[in-house]
Amino acid sequence: MPVSERLALMKEENVWKNSMVMCLFPDSWRQFLPHIVQAWLRNWIMCMAVYYGIGGIWCYYTYFCYGDKLFPPGEIPTLADMLEQIKVSSYAMPLYSLLPTVTEYAAEKGWTVSYPRVENVGLPACVLYFFLYMTSVEFGVYWMHRWLHDVKPFYTYLHYDHHKYNKNHTLSPFAGLAFNPLDGIMQAVAYTWTMFYCPMHFLTHEILLFATGVWTINIHDCLHGNVWPIMGAGYHAVHHTAYRTNYGHYFVFFDHLFDSLETPEDNKYKLENSSKGSKVKKVEVKADSSALASASVAEAMKTK
């Protein structure tokens, strides 16, 4: 298929996607608004649908239906915390939506190596490209997330907004998109830059990009599924409380490779031993104080 035909198909597909959302507005809007603005509006509305819809359902079942079975007392986040996370996310979503919009524009212009139909490359190549694409995304998300911690200005001015939710009882699915907008875009930009050197089915790319919205809702509920090699909510809860481990996206591989992996089980063991050590230290200090006091009394008696 000629390149010009591929690009035309991609543009046609994006116009169709826009129509699914623009039908909610008067016809005059569709005629008046440029294609790229319609794409941005569609991405924003779809982002809100994923966040409010999936997040709301997740919270309803996790906290209100099964909360007493899944969480110890005091571990369910308050409504005030969740509303604050919703507010932060709501301010950020219009800017988050710029990333898929700009990616669509680049794809329509032929600047990426994406393709609109599986038959453009064949099924075996399509599967191979998918795994190469996801490897690049995993690598990019890992290092971008790690730099947001290691580079002090990044953490102070960008990533801290998300890490103020640093206890299990302050984390909720609604914290999943509660970032500084630039932080959120930086962590997702690997999905876009990979399109410039790894061929990828464009609709699959967009589905994967929005699937991260569902994934980030899931990993902020603090429920450890313990399914290797998935970087699930248990690992991410450790990341929020320990700060220097578990930077990965979907999988644990790059954390393992770059020595930043801490399993929930290891974290629990470390905390328990730390707690025991503190208790032993307190007992030793108390014993030393008692011995010192006894020695002082004995010295005073001797002086008399």
CORUR-V379064 format. One record per residue. N is the residue number from 1. NEAR is the number of other C-alpha atoms within 8 Angstrom. Layout:
n=<N,N>
near=<NEAR,NEAR>
This chain:
n=<1,2,3,4,5,6,7,8,9,10,11,12,13,14,15,16,17,18,19,20,21,22,23,24,25,26,27,28,29,30,31,32,33,34,35,36,37,38,39,40,41,42,43,44,45,46,47,48,49,50,51,52,53,54,55,56,57,58,59,60,61,62,63,64,65,66,67,68,69,70,71,72,73,74,75,76,77,78,79,80,81,82,83,84,85,86,87,88,89,90,91,92,93,94,95,96,97,98,99,100,101,102,103,104,105,106,107,108,109,110,111,112,113,114,115,116,117,118,119,120,121,122,123,124,125,126,127,128,129,130,131,132,133,134,135,136,137,138,139,140,141,142,143,144,145,146,147,148,149,150,151,152,153,154,155,156,157,158,159,160,161,162,163,164,165,166,167,168,169,170,171,172,173,174,175,176,177,178,179,180,181,182,183,184,185,186,187,188,189,190,191,192,193,194,195,196,197,198,199,200,201,202,203,204,205,206,207,208,209,210,211,212,213,214,215,216,217,218,219,220,221,222,223,224,225,226,227,228,229,230,231,232,233,234,235,236,237,238,239,240,241,242,243,244,245,246,247,248,249,250,251,252,253,254,255,256,257,258,259,260,261,262,263,264,265,266,267,268,269,270,271,272,273,274,275,276,277,278,279,280,281,282,283,284,285,286,287,288,289,290,291,292,293,294,295,296,297,298,299,300,301,302,303,304>
near=<5,5,6,6,8,11,13,9,9,13,9,8,8,10,9,8,9,11,8,7,10,12,8,5,8,8,7,6,9,11,7,6,8,8,7,8,8,12,11,12,9,12,11,12,9,8,12,11,9,12,14,8,9,11,12,9,8,10,11,9,10,10,10,8,7,9,11,8,6,8,8,7,6,6,8,11,12,8,6,6,9,12,8,8,12,11,8,11,13,9,7,13,12,9,8,11,13,9,11,12,12,8,9,9,9,10,13,11,7,8,8,10,12,12,12,12,7,10,6,8,8,8,8,6,8,12,8,8,11,9,8,9,13,8,8,10,11,13,9,9,13,13,9,10,11,9,9,13,12,8,8,8,7,12,12,8,8,13,14,9,10,10,8,6,9,9,8,10,10,11,13,14,14,14,15,12,13,13,14,12,10,8,11,11,10,9,10,10,9,12,10,11,8,11,13,11,8,11,12,14,12,10,7,8,10,9,8,8,11,10,8,8,13,11,8,11,17,12,15,15,10,12,8,9,7,7,6,5,7,9,14,13,14,15,13,13,12,15,12,11,8,7,8,7,11,14,11,14,9,8,10,13,8,11,14,9,7,6,6,11,9,10,9,10,6,8,10,8,8,8,8,8,8,8,8,8,8,8,8,8,8,8,8,8,8,8,8,8,8,8,8,8,8,8,8,8,8,8,8,8,7,6,5,4>
